[in-house]
Amino acid sequence: QVQLVESGGGLVQAGGSLKLSCSVSVNIASLTLMGWHRQAPGKEHELVASLASSGSAGYLGSVKGRFTISRDTAKNMVYLQMNSLKPEDTAVYYCTVQSADTHWTWAWGLGTQVTVSS
């Protein structure tokens, strides 16, 4: 069973940057998809960024151009670089992955809080 541990969240002023990290317990080369979801208070969770094993990345429209998802296969790490943060980016951010072992559904970490003050 894959385990995901996020780090790097915190409090930042609007316009600032944060880099989230996700430690993955399995060889990420075996993963089909890697992603970051978020959930703001009172809202549904949403997929912020995804990265396919091919290297193709996708982004939620509201973060495109500001967030970048990446991976380090040697370290089994997935990252989310967040720039030009806005108060509406405030949420709990979750590292998520899909593979045959997860039966092609998202496996979730416990999340890390990101708070952007205005």
N, CA, C and O atoms as CSV, one atom per row, in Angstrom:
chain,resi,resn,atom,element,x,y,z
A,1,GLN,N,N,0.846,-1.176,0.000
A,1,GLN,CA,C,0.000,0.000,0.000
A,1,GLN,C,C,0.893,1.242,0.000
A,1,GLN,O,O,1.769,1.390,0.852
A,2,VAL,N,N,0.660,2.118,-0.957
A,2,VAL,CA,C,1.491,3.305,-1.066
A,2,VAL,C,C,1.202,4.259,0.084
A,2,VAL,O,O,0.052,4.429,0.487
A,3,GLN,N,N,2.244,4.876,0.603
A,3,GLN,CA,C,2.103,5.891,1.645
A,3,GLN,C,C,2.679,7.201,1.127
A,3,GLN,O,O,3.720,7.232,0.470
A,4,LEU,N,N,1.974,8.274,1.440
A,4,LEU,CA,C,2.349,9.597,0.951
A,4,LEU,C,C,2.447,10.538,2.145
A,4,LEU,O,O,1.537,10.594,2.972
A,5,VAL,N,N,3.548,11.274,2.234
A,5,VAL,CA,C,3.739,12.205,3.332
A,5,VAL,C,C,4.085,13.575,2.764
A,5,VAL,O,O,5.120,13.758,2.124
A,6,GLU,N,N,3.190,14.535,3.014
A,6,GLU,CA,C,3.400,15.887,2.520
A,6,GLU,C,C,4.148,16.739,3.545
A,6,GLU,O,O,4.102,16.484,4.748
A,7,SER,N,N,4.830,17.749,3.035
A,7,SER,CA,C,5.475,18.744,3.884
A,7,SER,C,C,5.604,20.044,3.098
A,7,SER,O,O,5.449,20.070,1.877
A,8,GLY,N,N,5.889,21.117,3.826
A,8,GLY,CA,C,6.149,22.391,3.158
A,8,GLY,C,C,5.042,23.414,3.242
A,8,GLY,O,O,5.202,24.541,2.775
A,9,GLY,N,N,3.914,23.036,3.833
A,9,GLY,CA,C,2.836,24.006,3.969
A,9,GLY,C,C,3.178,25.058,5.015
A,9,GLY,O,O,4.185,24.954,5.715
A,10,GLY,N,N,2.324,26.070,5.110
A,10,GLY,CA,C,2.558,27.116,6.089
A,10,GLY,C,C,1.751,28.348,5.782
A,10,GLY,O,O,0.830,28.334,4.965
A,11,LEU,N,N,2.124,29.427,6.465
A,11,LEU,CA,C,1.455,30.719,6.303
A,11,LEU,C,C,2.339,31.625,5.457
A,11,LEU,O,O,3.533,31.764,5.725
A,12,VAL,N,N,1.759,32.232,4.446
A,12,VAL,CA,C,2.514,33.107,3.558
A,12,VAL,C,C,1.630,34.281,3.162
A,12,VAL,O,O,0.407,34.151,3.104
A,13,GLN,N,N,2.236,35.405,2.895
A,13,GLN,CA,C,1.483,36.568,2.435
A,13,GLN,C,C,1.141,36.430,0.956
A,13,GLN,O,O,1.831,35.750,0.198
A,14,ALA,N,N,0.075,37.083,0.576
A,14,ALA,CA,C,-0.311,37.099,-0.835
A,14,ALA,C,C,0.856,37.582,-1.685
A,14,ALA,O,O,1.541,38.545,-1.339
A,15,GLY,N,N,1.066,36.900,-2.796
A,15,GLY,CA,C,2.189,37.211,-3.664
A,15,GLY,C,C,3.422,36.378,-3.380
A,15,GLY,O,O,4.368,36.370,-4.167
A,16,GLY,N,N,3.415,35.681,-2.266
A,16,GLY,CA,C,4.556,34.873,-1.888
A,16,GLY,C,C,4.559,33.505,-2.545
A,16,GLY,O,O,3.712,33.190,-3.380
A,17,SER,N,N,5.535,32.703,-2.145
A,17,SER,CA,C,5.727,31.378,-2.734
A,17,SER,C,C,5.887,30.324,-1.648
A,17,SER,O,O,6.353,30.607,-0.544
A,18,LEU,N,N,5.495,29.114,-1.985
A,18,LEU,CA,C,5.732,27.937,-1.155
A,18,LEU,C,C,6.028,26.768,-2.077
A,18,LEU,O,O,5.550,26.717,-3.211
A,19,LYS,N,N,6.824,25.826,-1.577
A,19,LYS,CA,C,7.063,24.596,-2.318
A,19,LYS,C,C,6.651,23.427,-1.445
A,19,LYS,O,O,7.219,23.199,-0.377
A,20,LEU,N,N,5.658,22.691,-1.912
A,20,LEU,CA,C,5.206,21.501,-1.209
A,20,LEU,C,C,5.992,20.288,-1.698
A,20,LEU,O,O,6.323,20.172,-2.878
A,21,SER,N,N,6.277,19.400,-0.772
A,21,SER,CA,C,6.991,18.173,-1.098
A,21,SER,C,C,6.151,16.971,-0.680
A,21,SER,O,O,5.397,17.032,0.291
A,22,CYS,N,N,6.290,15.893,-1.415
A,22,CYS,CA,C,5.576,14.656,-1.093
A,22,CYS,C,C,6.553,13.494,-1.199
A,22,CYS,O,O,7.118,13.227,-2.260
A,23,SER,N,N,6.735,12.817,-0.088
A,23,SER,CA,C,7.561,11.626,-0.071
A,23,SER,C,C,6.673,10.424,-0.367
A,23,SER,O,O,5.665,10.206,0.305
A,24,VAL,N,N,7.053,9.646,-1.378
A,24,VAL,CA,C,6.257,8.499,-1.823
A,24,VAL,C,C,6.980,7.218,-1.416
A,24,VAL,O,O,8.191,7.096,-1.599
A,25,SER,N,N,6.228,6.261,-0.862
A,25,SER,CA,C,6.842,5.060,-0.298
A,25,SER,C,C,7.192,4.004,-1.337
A,25,SER,O,O,7.821,2.995,-1.018
A,26,VAL,N,N,6.782,4.240,-2.588
A,26,VAL,CA,C,7.080,3.281,-3.649
A,26,VAL,C,C,7.868,3.986,-4.748
A,26,VAL,O,O,7.976,5.212,-4.773
A,27,ASN,N,N,8.409,3.187,-5.647
A,27,ASN,CA,C,9.130,3.724,-6.796
A,27,ASN,C,C,8.145,4.509,-7.674
A,27,ASN,O,O,7.220,3.933,-8.245
A,28,ILE,N,N,8.352,5.828,-7.774
A,28,ILE,CA,C,7.361,6.635,-8.506
A,28,ILE,C,C,7.366,6.325,-10.000
A,28,ILE,O,O,6.454,6.729,-10.721
A,29,ALA,N,N,8.375,5.620,-10.461
A,29,ALA,CA,C,8.361,5.208,-11.858
A,29,ALA,C,C,7.235,4.212,-12.125
A,29,ALA,O,O,6.851,4.004,-13.276
A,30,SER,N,N,6.705,3.595,-11.067
A,30,SER,CA,C,5.608,2.645,-11.215
A,30,SER,C,C,4.242,3.322,-11.210
A,30,SER,O,O,3.226,2.669,-11.447
A,31,LEU,N,N,4.211,4.613,-10.944
A,31,LEU,CA,C,2.951,5.346,-10.838
A,31,LEU,C,C,2.472,5.801,-12.203
A,31,LEU,O,O,3.266,6.194,-13.058
A,32,THR,N,N,1.165,5.744,-12.394
A,32,THR,CA,C,0.568,6.211,-13.640
A,32,THR,C,C,0.360,7.716,-13.608
A,32,THR,O,O,0.619,8.429,-14.578
A,33,LEU,N,N,-0.113,8.166,-12.467
A,33,LEU,CA,C,-0.402,9.589,-12.303
A,33,LEU,C,C,0.052,10.051,-10.933
A,33,LEU,O,O,-0.046,9.310,-9.955
A,34,MET,N,N,0.545,11.265,-10.864
A,34,MET,CA,C,0.852,11.928,-9.614
A,34,MET,C,C,0.104,13.252,-9.613
A,34,MET,O,O,-0.051,13.887,-10.656
A,35,GLY,N,N,-0.359,13.665,-8.437
A,35,GLY,CA,C,-1.144,14.888,-8.436
A,35,GLY,C,C,-1.151,15.571,-7.082
A,35,GLY,O,O,-0.688,15.033,-6.076
A,36,TRP,N,N,-1.685,16.758,-7.098
A,36,TRP,CA,C,-1.955,17.513,-5.885
A,36,TRP,C,C,-3.420,17.965,-5.941
A,36,TRP,O,O,-3.851,18.646,-6.871
A,37,HIS,N,N,-4.158,17.561,-4.917
A,37,HIS,CA,C,-5.513,18.038,-4.734
A,37,HIS,C,C,-5.511,19.051,-3.601
A,37,HIS,O,O,-4.559,19.115,-2.824
A,38,ARG,N,N,-6.563,19.832,-3.504
A,38,ARG,CA,C,-6.731,20.722,-2.355
A,38,ARG,C,C,-8.194,20.800,-1.965
A,38,ARG,O,O,-9.087,20.562,-2.778
A,39,GLN,N,N,-8.419,21.138,-0.710
A,39,GLN,CA,C,-9.776,21.328,-0.218
A,39,GLN,C,C,-9.801,22.537,0.698
A,39,GLN,O,O,-9.139,22.568,1.735
A,40,ALA,N,N,-10.571,23.522,0.299
A,40,ALA,CA,C,-10.760,24.720,1.107
A,40,ALA,C,C,-11.963,24.510,2.030
A,40,ALA,O,O,-12.834,23.691,1.734
A,41,PRO,N,N,-12.017,25.240,3.136
A,41,PRO,CA,C,-13.150,25.085,4.063
A,41,PRO,C,C,-14.490,25.286,3.364
A,41,PRO,O,O,-14.699,26.283,2.672
A,42,GLY,N,N,-15.395,24.327,3.555
A,42,GLY,CA,C,-16.724,24.441,2.980
A,42,GLY,C,C,-16.804,24.166,1.500
A,42,GLY,O,O,-17.855,24.359,0.889
A,43,LYS,N,N,-15.703,23.715,0.907
A,43,LYS,CA,C,-15.707,23.472,-0.535
A,43,LYS,C,C,-15.322,22.034,-0.831
A,43,LYS,O,O,-14.735,21.345,0.004
A,44,GLU,N,N,-15.664,21.595,-2.038
A,44,GLU,CA,C,-15.266,20.272,-2.476
A,44,GLU,C,C,-13.767,20.258,-2.773
A,44,GLU,O,O,-13.171,21.292,-3.073
A,45,HIS,N,N,-13.182,19.091,-2.684
A,45,HIS,CA,C,-11.783,19.014,-3.072
A,45,HIS,C,C,-11.672,19.140,-4.587
A,45,HIS,O,O,-12.589,18.776,-5.323
A,46,GLU,N,N,-10.539,19.660,-5.037
A,46,GLU,CA,C,-10.315,19.840,-6.467
A,46,GLU,C,C,-8.885,19.444,-6.828
A,46,GLU,O,O,-7.960,19.584,-6.028
A,47,LEU,N,N,-8.733,18.954,-8.037
A,47,LEU,CA,C,-7.419,18.567,-8.541
A,47,LEU,C,C,-6.719,19.825,-9.034
A,47,LEU,O,O,-7.187,20.485,-9.961
A,48,VAL,N,N,-5.619,20.142,-8.418
A,48,VAL,CA,C,-4.885,21.357,-8.727
A,48,VAL,C,C,-3.891,21.134,-9.852
A,48,VAL,O,O,-3.774,21.957,-10.761
A,49,ALA,N,N,-3.168,20.011,-9.788
A,49,ALA,CA,C,-2.136,19.720,-10.775
A,49,ALA,C,C,-1.952,18.223,-10.867
A,49,ALA,O,O,-2.106,17.501,-9.881
A,50,SER,N,N,-1.619,17.761,-12.063
A,50,SER,CA,C,-1.359,16.340,-12.262
A,50,SER,C,C,-0.160,16.173,-13.179
A,50,SER,O,O,0.151,17.026,-14.011
A,51,LEU,N,N,0.498,15.040,-12.990
A,51,LEU,CA,C,1.680,14.729,-13.786
A,51,LEU,C,C,1.613,13.260,-14.149
A,51,LEU,O,O,1.612,12.389,-13.278
A,52,ALA,N,N,1.557,12.995,-15.446
A,52,ALA,CA,C,1.499,11.618,-15.912
A,52,ALA,C,C,2.902,11.022,-15.962
A,52,ALA,O,O,3.901,11.741,-15.951
A,53,SER,N,N,2.953,9.706,-16.017
A,53,SER,CA,C,4.250,9.031,-16.097
A,53,SER,C,C,5.020,9.452,-17.344
A,53,SER,O,O,6.249,9.388,-17.376
A,54,SER,N,N,4.285,9.883,-18.375
A,54,SER,CA,C,4.923,10.350,-19.614
A,54,SER,C,C,5.605,11.701,-19.435
A,54,SER,O,O,6.429,12.108,-20.254
A,55,GLY,N,N,5.251,12.388,-18.355
A,55,GLY,CA,C,5.799,13.724,-18.131
A,55,GLY,C,C,4.837,14.839,-18.471
A,55,GLY,O,O,5.128,16.014,-18.245
A,56,SER,N,N,3.686,14.468,-19.016
A,56,SER,CA,C,2.684,15.465,-19.367
A,56,SER,C,C,1.999,15.983,-18.101
A,56,SER,O,O,1.550,15.199,-17.265
A,57,ALA,N,N,1.923,17.307,-17.970
A,57,ALA,CA,C,1.340,17.927,-16.790
A,57,ALA,C,C,0.056,18.665,-17.145
A,57,ALA,O,O,-0.113,19.156,-18.261
A,58,GLY,N,N,-0.841,18.731,-16.170
A,58,GLY,CA,C,-2.082,19.467,-16.329
A,58,GLY,C,C,-2.364,20.287,-15.088
A,58,GLY,O,O,-1.956,19.915,-13.987
A,59,TYR,N,N,-3.063,21.406,-15.257
A,59,TYR,CA,C,-3.303,22.319,-14.150
A,59,TYR,C,C,-4.738,22.831,-14.143
A,59,TYR,O,O,-5.367,23.005,-15.187
A,60,LEU,N,N,-5.232,23.066,-12.936
A,60,LEU,CA,C,-6.496,23.770,-12.765
A,60,LEU,C,C,-6.321,25.170,-13.364
A,60,LEU,O,O,-5.268,25.789,-13.218
A,61,GLY,N,N,-7.350,25.652,-14.029
A,61,GLY,CA,C,-7.233,26.926,-14.718
A,61,GLY,C,C,-6.771,28.076,-13.837
A,61,GLY,O,O,-5.984,28.922,-14.261
A,62,SER,N,N,-7.270,28.099,-12.603
A,62,SER,CA,C,-6.960,29.220,-11.719
A,62,SER,C,C,-5.519,29.228,-11.215
A,62,SER,O,O,-5.075,30.226,-10.647
A,63,VAL,N,N,-4.782,28.135,-11.411
A,63,VAL,CA,C,-3.391,28.087,-10.951
A,63,VAL,C,C,-2.398,28.012,-12.093
A,63,VAL,O,O,-1.188,28.073,-11.879
A,64,LYS,N,N,-2.910,27.879,-13.305
A,64,LYS,CA,C,-2.026,27.738,-14.465
A,64,LYS,C,C,-1.129,28.961,-14.579
A,64,LYS,O,O,-1.594,30.098,-14.497
A,65,GLY,N,N,0.148,28.715,-14.768
A,65,GLY,CA,C,1.110,29.795,-14.850
A,65,GLY,C,C,1.693,30.201,-13.509
A,65,GLY,O,O,2.685,30.928,-13.458
A,66,ARG,N,N,1.086,29.738,-12.423
A,66,ARG,CA,C,1.579,30.073,-11.086
A,66,ARG,C,C,2.130,28.844,-10.357
A,66,ARG,O,O,3.072,28.964,-9.574
A,67,PHE,N,N,1.559,27.679,-10.603
A,67,PHE,CA,C,1.965,26.444,-9.932
A,67,PHE,C,C,2.684,25.539,-10.923
A,67,PHE,O,O,2.378,25.533,-12.115
A,68,THR,N,N,3.643,24.776,-10.412
A,68,THR,CA,C,4.359,23.803,-11.233
A,68,THR,C,C,4.519,22.504,-10.462
A,68,THR,O,O,5.030,22.493,-9.342
A,69,ILE,N,N,4.078,21.412,-11.070
A,69,ILE,CA,C,4.258,20.089,-10.473
A,69,ILE,C,C,5.497,19.455,-11.080
A,69,ILE,O,O,5.755,19.590,-12.276
A,70,SER,N,N,6.261,18.763,-10.248
A,70,SER,CA,C,7.469,18.106,-10.735
A,70,SER,C,C,7.744,16.862,-9.905
A,70,SER,O,O,7.071,16.610,-8.906
A,71,ARG,N,N,8.723,16.097,-10.320
A,71,ARG,CA,C,9.062,14.865,-9.616
A,71,ARG,C,C,10.567,14.672,-9.625
A,71,ARG,O,O,11.278,15.197,-10.483
A,72,ASP,N,N,11.030,13.915,-8.661
A,72,ASP,CA,C,12.420,13.479,-8.614
A,72,ASP,C,C,12.378,11.964,-8.467
A,72,ASP,O,O,12.138,11.446,-7.376
A,73,THR,N,N,12.611,11.258,-9.566
A,73,THR,CA,C,12.474,9.808,-9.530
A,73,THR,C,C,13.552,9.159,-8.666
A,73,THR,O,O,13.322,8.096,-8.091
A,74,ALA,N,N,14.705,9.774,-8.568
A,74,ALA,CA,C,15.783,9.194,-7.760
A,74,ALA,C,C,15.440,9.223,-6.280
A,74,ALA,O,O,15.852,8.348,-5.518
A,75,LYS,N,N,14.667,10.256,-5.874
A,75,LYS,CA,C,14.323,10.415,-4.452
A,75,LYS,C,C,12.893,9.972,-4.151
A,75,LYS,O,O,12.470,9.992,-2.996
A,76,ASN,N,N,12.145,9.572,-5.183
A,76,ASN,CA,C,10.734,9.218,-5.002
A,76,ASN,C,C,9.970,10.367,-4.347
A,76,ASN,O,O,9.255,10.186,-3.362
A,77,MET,N,N,10.143,11.542,-4.921
A,77,MET,CA,C,9.502,12.743,-4.397
A,77,MET,C,C,8.681,13.410,-5.495
A,77,MET,O,O,9.038,13.373,-6.672
A,78,VAL,N,N,7.579,14.017,-5.083
A,78,VAL,CA,C,6.747,14.827,-5.972
A,78,VAL,C,C,6.638,16.205,-5.330
A,78,VAL,O,O,6.509,16.323,-4.112
A,79,TYR,N,N,6.691,17.237,-6.151
A,79,TYR,CA,C,6.702,18.605,-5.643
A,79,TYR,C,C,5.600,19.445,-6.274
A,79,TYR,O,O,5.106,19.149,-7.362
A,80,LEU,N,N,5.234,20.491,-5.563
A,80,LEU,CA,C,4.339,21.499,-6.121
A,80,LEU,C,C,4.917,22.862,-5.755
A,80,LEU,O,O,4.860,23.281,-4.599
A,81,GLN,N,N,5.470,23.547,-6.747
A,81,GLN,CA,C,5.966,24.899,-6.558
A,81,GLN,C,C,4.812,25.867,-6.785
A,81,GLN,O,O,4.189,25.868,-7.847
A,82,MET,N,N,4.538,26.682,-5.790
A,82,MET,CA,C,3.410,27.608,-5.855
A,82,MET,C,C,3.935,29.031,-5.752
A,82,MET,O,O,4.517,29.416,-4.737
A,83,ASN,N,N,3.729,29.798,-6.793
A,83,ASN,CA,C,4.169,31.194,-6.835
A,83,ASN,C,C,2.963,32.123,-6.935
A,83,ASN,O,O,1.859,31.693,-7.269
A,84,SER,N,N,3.186,33.381,-6.644
A,84,SER,CA,C,2.131,34.404,-6.733
A,84,SER,C,C,0.865,33.940,-6.024
A,84,SER,O,O,-0.237,34.026,-6.566
A,85,LEU,N,N,1.041,33.457,-4.823
A,85,LEU,CA,C,-0.088,32.895,-4.083
A,85,LEU,C,C,-1.140,33.939,-3.770
A,85,LEU,O,O,-0.833,35.107,-3.532
A,86,LYS,N,N,-2.382,33.495,-3.774
A,86,LYS,CA,C,-3.543,34.351,-3.512
A,86,LYS,C,C,-4.306,33.813,-2.312
A,86,LYS,O,O,-4.216,32.624,-2.008
A,87,PRO,N,N,-5.054,34.668,-1.627
A,87,PRO,CA,C,-5.835,34.183,-0.484
A,87,PRO,C,C,-6.766,33.025,-0.861
A,87,PRO,O,O,-7.031,32.155,-0.031
A,88,GLU,N,N,-7.253,33.005,-2.073
A,88,GLU,CA,C,-8.135,31.921,-2.497
A,88,GLU,C,C,-7.417,30.597,-2.707
A,88,GLU,O,O,-8.059,29.578,-2.960
A,89,ASP,N,N,-6.097,30.602,-2.604
A,89,ASP,CA,C,-5.336,29.348,-2.650
A,89,ASP,C,C,-5.287,28.678,-1.283
A,89,ASP,O,O,-4.785,27.561,-1.161
A,90,THR,N,N,-5.797,29.339,-0.266
A,90,THR,CA,C,-5.808,28.770,1.076
A,90,THR,C,C,-6.619,27.482,1.105
A,90,THR,O,O,-7.787,27.455,0.716
A,91,ALA,N,N,-5.980,26.419,1.571
A,91,ALA,CA,C,-6.627,25.096,1.583
A,91,ALA,C,C,-5.677,24.088,2.214
A,91,ALA,O,O,-4.511,24.382,2.480
A,92,VAL,N,N,-6.203,22.901,2.444
A,92,VAL,CA,C,-5.344,21.763,2.761
A,92,VAL,C,C,-4.969,21.117,1.426
A,92,VAL,O,O,-5.829,20.801,0.603
A,93,TYR,N,N,-3.685,20.933,1.242
A,93,TYR,CA,C,-3.189,20.359,-0.006
A,93,TYR,C,C,-2.780,18.905,0.231
A,93,TYR,O,O,-2.086,18.586,1.197
A,94,TYR,N,N,-3.224,18.041,-0.664
A,94,TYR,CA,C,-2.989,16.605,-0.554
A,94,TYR,C,C,-2.176,16.096,-1.741
A,94,TYR,O,O,-2.464,16.415,-2.894
A,95,CYS,N,N,-1.185,15.320,-1.441
A,95,CYS,CA,C,-0.458,14.593,-2.477
A,95,CYS,C,C,-1.277,13.354,-2.830
A,95,CYS,O,O,-1.769,12.650,-1.948
A,96,THR,N,N,-1.414,13.100,-4.113
A,96,THR,CA,C,-2.234,11.972,-4.558
A,96,THR,C,C,-1.531,11.251,-5.706
A,96,THR,O,O,-0.842,11.868,-6.519
A,97,VAL,N,N,-1.719,9.937,-5.754
A,97,VAL,CA,C,-1.114,9.155,-6.827
A,97,VAL,C,C,-2.078,8.069,-7.276
A,97,VAL,O,O,-2.980,7.670,-6.539
A,98,GLN,N,N,-1.869,7.601,-8.501
A,98,GLN,CA,C,-2.625,6.476,-9.048
A,98,GLN,C,C,-1.660,5.461,-9.631
A,98,GLN,O,O,-0.627,5.812,-10.203
A,99,SER,N,N,-2.017,4.202,-9.473
A,99,SER,CA,C,-1.227,3.130,-10.063
A,99,SER,C,C,-2.092,1.881,-10.113
A,99,SER,O,O,-3.249,1.890,-9.694
A,100,ALA,N,N,-1.512,0.808,-10.632
A,100,ALA,CA,C,-2.229,-0.468,-10.617
A,100,ALA,C,C,-2.489,-0.898,-9.175
A,100,ALA,O,O,-3.529,-1.483,-8.872
A,101,ASP,N,N,-1.539,-0.605,-8.290
A,101,ASP,CA,C,-1.695,-0.995,-6.880
A,101,ASP,C,C,-2.838,-0.259,-6.190
A,101,ASP,O,O,-3.417,-0.767,-5.230
A,102,THR,N,N,-3.171,0.958,-6.684
A,102,THR,CA,C,-4.288,1.697,-6.103
A,102,THR,C,C,-5.575,1.436,-6.879
A,102,THR,O,O,-6.597,2.089,-6.666
A,103,HIS,N,N,-5.496,0.468,-7.779
A,103,HIS,CA,C,-6.652,0.108,-8.608
A,103,HIS,C,C,-7.144,1.296,-9.421
A,103,HIS,O,O,-8.341,1.472,-9.648
A,104,TRP,N,N,-6.170,2.114,-9.858
A,104,TRP,CA,C,-6.453,3.266,-10.718
A,104,TRP,C,C,-7.362,4.288,-10.066
A,104,TRP,O,O,-8.073,5.029,-10.745
A,105,THR,N,N,-7.332,4.322,-8.726
A,105,THR,CA,C,-8.022,5.386,-7.993
A,105,THR,C,C,-6.962,6.190,-7.253
A,105,THR,O,O,-5.832,5.740,-7.064
A,106,TRP,N,N,-7.361,7.403,-6.837
A,106,TRP,CA,C,-6.395,8.250,-6.149
A,106,TRP,C,C,-6.126,7.735,-4.745
A,106,TRP,O,O,-7.057,7.491,-3.977
A,107,ALA,N,N,-4.849,7.571,-4.410
A,107,ALA,CA,C,-4.424,7.351,-3.037
A,107,ALA,C,C,-4.008,8.703,-2.479
A,107,ALA,O,O,-3.413,9.514,-3.190
A,108,TRP,N,N,-4.320,8.953,-1.199
A,108,TRP,CA,C,-4.155,10.289,-0.615
A,108,TRP,C,C,-3.189,10.289,0.554
A,108,TRP,O,O,-3.118,9.332,1.325
A,109,GLY,N,N,-2.448,11.381,0.671
A,109,GLY,CA,C,-1.704,11.630,1.889
A,109,GLY,C,C,-2.607,12.282,2.922
A,109,GLY,O,O,-3.809,12.424,2.695
A,110,LEU,N,N,-2.041,12.678,4.057
A,110,LEU,CA,C,-2.825,13.294,5.127
A,110,LEU,C,C,-3.016,14.791,4.925
A,110,LEU,O,O,-3.878,15.402,5.557
A,111,GLY,N,N,-2.223,15.376,4.055
A,111,GLY,CA,C,-2.412,16.778,3.722
A,111,GLY,C,C,-1.521,17.720,4.507
A,111,GLY,O,O,-1.017,17.389,5.580
A,112,THR,N,N,-1.343,18.901,3.939
A,112,THR,CA,C,-0.584,19.963,4.589
A,112,THR,C,C,-1.330,21.279,4.363
A,112,THR,O,O,-1.799,21.567,3.262
A,113,GLN,N,N,-1.426,22.066,5.434
A,113,GLN,CA,C,-2.205,23.302,5.370
A,113,GLN,C,C,-1.394,24.411,4.713
A,113,GLN,O,O,-0.234,24.642,5.052
A,114,VAL,N,N,-2.030,25.087,3.770
A,114,VAL,CA,C,-1.463,26.294,3.161
A,114,VAL,C,C,-2.430,27.440,3.433
A,114,VAL,O,O,-3.608,27.373,3.079
A,115,THR,N,N,-1.920,28.485,4.064
A,115,THR,CA,C,-2.740,29.654,4.367
A,115,THR,C,C,-2.086,30.884,3.759
A,115,THR,O,O,-0.920,31.178,4.021
A,116,VAL,N,N,-2.850,31.596,2.944
A,116,VAL,CA,C,-2.338,32.791,2.287
A,116,VAL,C,C,-3.097,33.990,2.844
A,116,VAL,O,O,-4.315,34.095,2.703
A,117,SER,N,N,-2.357,34.885,3.475
A,117,SER,CA,C,-2.986,36.073,4.063
A,117,SER,C,C,-2.973,37.230,3.066
A,117,SER,O,O,-2.074,37.359,2.234
A,118,SER,N,N,-4.010,38.065,3.184
A,118,SER,CA,C,-4.124,39.203,2.243
A,118,SER,C,C,-3.409,40.425,2.767
A,118,SER,O,O,-3.402,41.466,2.110
